[in-house]
Amino acid sequence: MVIKDSYELFAQVPLQMLWNFKRSRKCLFSIAITTFIFGTLFITHSWTQSPRTLLSGNPQDPAERLPTTAPDPKIPHSTCAHLPGIESIFIVLKTGATESQKKLPIHFRTLLKCVSSYVLVSDLDERVEGHPVLDVLANVSSDIVQNNKDFILYKELLRYQQESLNISDLVDTPDKVKMAWNLDKWKFLPMMTKAYQTRNDAKWYLFIEADTYIVLSTLLIWLNKLTSEKPWYIGGQSWIAGHIFAHGGTGYVISNPAMKLLTDMLAIKKKEMEELTSAEWAGDLVLAKALEQVGVDLTPSWPIFQGETPYSLDYTERHFCFPVVSYHHVDAEWIQRLWDFEQEWISEHVRYLRCDRPTLAKFLYLGYHQTDPTQ
């Protein structure tokens, strides 16, 4: 099923707090508080400052003068809140051995500590803080590994690991970074197989990268209103040569029926799919083309899935009145602060995925600007 845009996707979701976005620019979707409050904190008086400066506790910072409410003591700050539907989702976090030691630990202290159903996939078998990371390239055809230039780095990774060398040195030049990008595209289809083999009964499969932040509370509200028995492929749309696909770093969701169709096809068309991967330069495009072969088209969902940080997001009508599910290009500090805020917001406003209070974000934004940027 193809849905033209995220307006139509959300039109299927009978949430009482959601107004018709096409006819009204007023914000009534409380879950969008995450986007708006960070707009307040990060874009007012502060475009030239760093995230650390903005949230450093400086009493001169306008953000420090915002009124606050204490979080529910039953759901302590920075701990997991009860999120109905969390058991129905399987998370696949994709990374690479050249970045895993640096980028994965923050996820163990935030998102992944609240879910028991996930897998970490990469281009090398290793352990990070005791957590297994799986090499999903291990089952790529041996002739591809030996003869395709995209796998030069992969063979170096295996050698460096065997010789106990510093793997991060393998991407110390722009050319080597490009090699890592070329290798990354080969992970997309094998990680589909690995995800479904690891857990074949999840309703939803969420795919993210090591610099992605997912507002899980918002995502679950959304997914709980959709029919998981249908073949969904949902994400922030991008294009290459006119071909639409879900951008990988933004995060995307695939339903169980779509995963079964895809993995069944991958099992019998391995050579064809490897040829497709070799011919393209982006793995997320390869995935979209593979899903098309089993009749599953993308449901475009930008700006719900979007690829900005809270600091780089333009707080205009393009985003201001939309809920937000994802941020991209966020480092460990951003992830921690987003996580801490989301936990406090859940404890105060979204208990058990119910919106108990009207939108506060617009009030906070207007407290600085005095004018609504969406008018």
Summary of the structure (lengths in Angstrom):
residues: 375
radius of gyration: 21.0
end to end distance: 34.2
largest distance: 63.4
contacts: 1215
relative contact order: 0.19
helix: 44%
strand: 13%
